[in-house]
Amino acid sequence: MRFRGVVALAAMLLAVGVARAQAGDDMLSQKEVESLRDAAYVPTDRVLAYEKILNDREKMIDDLMKKPHHVTFGPDMHDLMDQFGAIAGELNDNLDEYSARHRDLRKVLPKLLAATERWSTVLRAPADDDAYKVVRKIALDAVKDMKDSVQEMETSQEKYFKEHPEAAKEEKARRDNPHAPDSGEPPPH
């Protein structure tokens, strides 16, 4: 029993290290890193954690737009859009991996699809500026890729789980007991 606990702790620490390394030390707060770590073994929870982080960045962009624009507006917007693009890219990587493993995300996909529309709108809201032109394009591309992926996943998952009812039962068992030995591998990022 003690060995499993040590292995589980090591896996969680590795997952946190990978998440921080990929998003950059300054892109995720400690609370956000912890939310991703806590959701590491339940794909729907992990997607929701990423969605919350992106919603927070959306609000930060919107708040910056509402303030009087000053000298640091361009660099501040650049940083927020850069963070948004990197985090959206990580979520895309997770979605790709979950799709390949046939992890059941049917409950969270419609909400995520709606969020992509909102995120695209907020990313396009600031006027064109060379200070953030490139990172905005990267962020918009990441959101478009996510939207396309989610639309494809909605269709393929409905078909897959209809054809494989036993897989839906296995997914439910994984969700109900995410730390069981057969709960699947930890998340890709």
Contacts in CASP RR format, 6 or more apart in sequence:
PFRMAT RR
TARGET T0000
AUTHOR 0000-0000-0000
METHOD contacts of the structure
MODEL  1
MRFRGVVALAAMLLAVGVARAQAGDDMLSQKEVESLRDAAYVPTDRVLAY
EKILNDREKMIDDLMKKPHHVTFGPDMHDLMDQFGAIAGELNDNLDEYSA
RHRDLRKVLPKLLAATERWSTVLRAPADDDAYKVVRKIALDAVKDMKDSV
QEMETSQEKYFKEHPEAAKEEKARRDNPHAPDSGEPPPH
4 181 0 8 1.000
8 179 0 8 1.000
11 186 0 8 1.000
12 37 0 8 1.000
12 40 0 8 1.000
15 36 0 8 1.000
15 37 0 8 1.000
15 40 0 8 1.000
15 186 0 8 1.000
15 187 0 8 1.000
16 33 0 8 1.000
16 34 0 8 1.000
16 36 0 8 1.000
16 37 0 8 1.000
18 189 0 8 1.000
19 28 0 8 1.000
19 33 0 8 1.000
19 36 0 8 1.000
19 37 0 8 1.000
19 90 0 8 1.000
19 189 0 8 1.000
20 28 0 8 1.000
20 33 0 8 1.000
22 86 0 8 1.000
22 90 0 8 1.000
22 189 0 8 1.000
23 83 0 8 1.000
23 86 0 8 1.000
23 87 0 8 1.000
23 90 0 8 1.000
24 86 0 8 1.000
27 82 0 8 1.000
27 83 0 8 1.000
27 86 0 8 1.000
27 87 0 8 1.000
28 36 0 8 1.000
28 53 0 8 1.000
28 87 0 8 1.000
32 49 0 8 1.000
32 53 0 8 1.000
32 56 0 8 1.000
35 49 0 8 1.000
35 52 0 8 1.000
35 53 0 8 1.000
36 46 0 8 1.000
36 49 0 8 1.000
36 50 0 8 1.000
36 53 0 8 1.000
38 45 0 8 1.000
38 49 0 8 1.000
39 45 0 8 1.000
39 46 0 8 1.000
39 48 0 8 1.000
39 49 0 8 1.000
40 46 0 8 1.000
40 186 0 8 1.000
40 187 0 8 1.000
41 178 0 8 1.000
41 179 0 8 1.000
41 183 0 8 1.000
41 184 0 8 1.000
41 186 0 8 1.000
41 187 0 8 1.000
42 174 0 8 1.000
42 175 0 8 1.000
42 178 0 8 1.000
43 94 0 8 1.000
43 98 0 8 1.000
43 103 0 8 1.000
43 104 0 8 1.000
43 105 0 8 1.000
43 187 0 8 1.000
44 104 0 8 1.000
44 105 0 8 1.000
44 107 0 8 1.000
44 108 0 8 1.000
44 175 0 8 1.000
46 94 0 8 1.000
46 187 0 8 1.000
47 91 0 8 1.000
47 94 0 8 1.000
47 95 0 8 1.000
47 98 0 8 1.000
47 105 0 8 1.000
47 108 0 8 1.000
47 112 0 8 1.000
48 108 0 8 1.000
50 87 0 8 1.000
50 90 0 8 1.000
50 91 0 8 1.000
50 94 0 8 1.000
51 91 0 8 1.000
51 108 0 8 1.000
51 111 0 8 1.000
51 112 0 8 1.000
51 115 0 8 1.000
53 87 0 8 1.000
54 84 0 8 1.000
54 87 0 8 1.000
54 88 0 8 1.000
54 91 0 8 1.000
54 115 0 8 1.000
54 119 0 8 1.000
55 115 0 8 1.000
57 80 0 8 1.000
57 83 0 8 1.000
57 84 0 8 1.000
57 87 0 8 1.000
58 84 0 8 1.000
58 118 0 8 1.000
58 119 0 8 1.000
58 122 0 8 1.000
60 80 0 8 1.000
61 77 0 8 1.000
61 80 0 8 1.000
61 81 0 8 1.000
61 84 0 8 1.000
61 122 0 8 1.000
61 123 0 8 1.000
61 125 0 8 1.000
61 126 0 8 1.000
62 122 0 8 1.000
62 125 0 8 1.000
64 73 0 8 1.000
64 76 0 8 1.000
64 77 0 8 1.000
64 80 0 8 1.000
65 125 0 8 1.000
65 126 0 8 1.000
74 129 0 8 1.000
74 131 0 8 1.000
74 132 0 8 1.000
75 131 0 8 1.000
77 126 0 8 1.000
77 129 0 8 1.000
77 131 0 8 1.000
77 132 0 8 1.000
78 131 0 8 1.000
78 132 0 8 1.000
78 135 0 8 1.000
81 123 0 8 1.000
81 132 0 8 1.000
81 135 0 8 1.000
81 136 0 8 1.000
81 138 0 8 1.000
81 139 0 8 1.000
82 132 0 8 1.000
82 135 0 8 1.000
82 138 0 8 1.000
82 139 0 8 1.000
84 119 0 8 1.000
84 123 0 8 1.000
84 139 0 8 1.000
84 142 0 8 1.000
85 135 0 8 1.000
85 138 0 8 1.000
85 139 0 8 1.000
85 142 0 8 1.000
85 143 0 8 1.000
88 119 0 8 1.000
88 139 0 8 1.000
88 142 0 8 1.000
88 143 0 8 1.000
88 146 0 8 1.000
89 142 0 8 1.000
89 145 0 8 1.000
89 146 0 8 1.000
90 189 0 8 1.000
91 146 0 8 1.000
92 142 0 8 1.000
92 145 0 8 1.000
92 146 0 8 1.000
92 149 0 8 1.000
93 188 0 8 1.000
93 189 0 8 1.000
94 187 0 8 1.000
94 188 0 8 1.000
94 189 0 8 1.000
95 105 0 8 1.000
95 146 0 8 1.000
95 149 0 8 1.000
95 150 0 8 1.000
95 153 0 8 1.000
96 149 0 8 1.000
96 188 0 8 1.000
97 187 0 8 1.000
97 188 0 8 1.000
97 189 0 8 1.000
98 105 0 8 1.000
99 105 0 8 1.000
99 149 0 8 1.000
99 153 0 8 1.000
99 156 0 8 1.000
99 157 0 8 1.000
101 185 0 8 1.000
102 157 0 8 1.000
102 160 0 8 1.000
102 164 0 8 1.000
102 167 0 8 1.000
103 171 0 8 1.000
104 157 0 8 1.000
104 161 0 8 1.000
104 167 0 8 1.000
104 168 0 8 1.000
104 171 0 8 1.000
104 172 0 8 1.000
104 175 0 8 1.000
105 153 0 8 1.000
105 157 0 8 1.000
106 154 0 8 1.000
106 157 0 8 1.000
106 158 0 8 1.000
106 161 0 8 1.000
109 150 0 8 1.000
109 153 0 8 1.000
109 154 0 8 1.000
109 157 0 8 1.000
110 154 0 8 1.000
112 146 0 8 1.000
112 150 0 8 1.000
113 147 0 8 1.000
113 150 0 8 1.000
113 151 0 8 1.000
113 154 0 8 1.000
116 143 0 8 1.000
116 144 0 8 1.000
116 146 0 8 1.000
116 147 0 8 1.000
116 150 0 8 1.000
117 147 0 8 1.000
119 143 0 8 1.000
120 140 0 8 1.000
120 143 0 8 1.000
120 144 0 8 1.000
120 147 0 8 1.000
123 136 0 8 1.000
123 139 0 8 1.000
123 140 0 8 1.000
123 143 0 8 1.000
124 136 0 8 1.000
124 140 0 8 1.000
126 132 0 8 1.000
126 136 0 8 1.000
160 167 0 8 1.000
161 167 0 8 1.000
161 168 0 8 1.000
161 171 0 8 1.000
173 180 0 8 1.000
174 180 0 8 1.000
174 182 0 8 1.000
174 183 0 8 1.000
174 184 0 8 1.000
177 183 0 8 1.000
END
